[in-house]
Amino acid sequence: MKNEELAELFKYCSPKSILVITWYGKLKTLHCPITVKIAHDIGELTKGDYAKVTEVKLSSSGNTVFIINKRAYYYYYFDILTHL
């Protein structure tokens, strides 16, 4: 991804919140810490457990990354819980 593209993405990103669409089709802002359920075993995290996301970042390829226990994980390893 080019620097110009990254700069454009960062205009709309916050390290402390994410926007999600709920099951009811509503746009909702979730602020850190965000509770997630681990959908796949990854690193020290076990499927089915819950974790707290303390920051949200973008990788150099533009993928969303969650910071959990000071480690970075791609968002797709988790189910985002909107009701907690």
Contacts in CASP RR format, 6 or more apart in sequence:
PFRMAT RR
TARGET T0000
AUTHOR 0000-0000-0000
METHOD contacts of the structure
MODEL  1
MKNEELAELFKYCSPKSILVITWYGKLKTLHCPITVKIAHDIGELTKGDY
AKVTEVKLSSSGNTVFIINKRAYYYYYFDILTHL
1 60 0 8 1.000
1 61 0 8 1.000
1 62 0 8 1.000
6 58 0 8 1.000
6 60 0 8 1.000
6 62 0 8 1.000
9 58 0 8 1.000
9 62 0 8 1.000
10 58 0 8 1.000
13 56 0 8 1.000
13 58 0 8 1.000
14 56 0 8 1.000
15 32 0 8 1.000
15 55 0 8 1.000
15 56 0 8 1.000
15 57 0 8 1.000
16 31 0 8 1.000
16 32 0 8 1.000
16 55 0 8 1.000
16 56 0 8 1.000
17 29 0 8 1.000
17 30 0 8 1.000
17 31 0 8 1.000
17 32 0 8 1.000
17 56 0 8 1.000
18 29 0 8 1.000
18 30 0 8 1.000
18 34 0 8 1.000
18 56 0 8 1.000
18 64 0 8 1.000
18 80 0 8 1.000
19 27 0 8 1.000
19 28 0 8 1.000
19 29 0 8 1.000
19 30 0 8 1.000
20 27 0 8 1.000
20 28 0 8 1.000
20 30 0 8 1.000
20 80 0 8 1.000
20 82 0 8 1.000
21 27 0 8 1.000
21 28 0 8 1.000
22 28 0 8 1.000
22 82 0 8 1.000
28 82 0 8 1.000
30 80 0 8 1.000
30 82 0 8 1.000
32 53 0 8 1.000
32 54 0 8 1.000
32 55 0 8 1.000
32 56 0 8 1.000
33 52 0 8 1.000
33 53 0 8 1.000
33 54 0 8 1.000
34 52 0 8 1.000
34 53 0 8 1.000
34 56 0 8 1.000
34 66 0 8 1.000
34 80 0 8 1.000
34 81 0 8 1.000
35 50 0 8 1.000
35 51 0 8 1.000
35 52 0 8 1.000
35 53 0 8 1.000
35 81 0 8 1.000
35 84 0 8 1.000
36 50 0 8 1.000
36 51 0 8 1.000
36 52 0 8 1.000
36 53 0 8 1.000
36 66 0 8 1.000
36 68 0 8 1.000
36 78 0 8 1.000
36 79 0 8 1.000
36 80 0 8 1.000
36 81 0 8 1.000
37 48 0 8 1.000
37 49 0 8 1.000
37 50 0 8 1.000
37 78 0 8 1.000
37 79 0 8 1.000
37 81 0 8 1.000
38 45 0 8 1.000
38 46 0 8 1.000
38 47 0 8 1.000
38 48 0 8 1.000
38 49 0 8 1.000
38 50 0 8 1.000
38 51 0 8 1.000
38 77 0 8 1.000
38 78 0 8 1.000
39 47 0 8 1.000
39 48 0 8 1.000
39 76 0 8 1.000
39 77 0 8 1.000
39 78 0 8 1.000
39 79 0 8 1.000
40 47 0 8 1.000
40 77 0 8 1.000
41 47 0 8 1.000
42 73 0 8 1.000
42 77 0 8 1.000
43 71 0 8 1.000
44 69 0 8 1.000
44 71 0 8 1.000
45 51 0 8 1.000
45 68 0 8 1.000
45 73 0 8 1.000
45 77 0 8 1.000
50 81 0 8 1.000
51 68 0 8 1.000
51 69 0 8 1.000
51 78 0 8 1.000
52 68 0 8 1.000
53 66 0 8 1.000
53 67 0 8 1.000
53 68 0 8 1.000
53 78 0 8 1.000
54 67 0 8 1.000
54 68 0 8 1.000
54 70 0 8 1.000
55 66 0 8 1.000
55 67 0 8 1.000
56 64 0 8 1.000
56 65 0 8 1.000
56 66 0 8 1.000
56 67 0 8 1.000
57 64 0 8 1.000
57 65 0 8 1.000
57 66 0 8 1.000
57 67 0 8 1.000
57 72 0 8 1.000
58 64 0 8 1.000
58 65 0 8 1.000
59 65 0 8 1.000
59 72 0 8 1.000
59 74 0 8 1.000
63 74 0 8 1.000
63 75 0 8 1.000
64 74 0 8 1.000
64 75 0 8 1.000
65 72 0 8 1.000
65 73 0 8 1.000
65 74 0 8 1.000
65 75 0 8 1.000
66 72 0 8 1.000
66 73 0 8 1.000
66 74 0 8 1.000
66 75 0 8 1.000
66 78 0 8 1.000
END
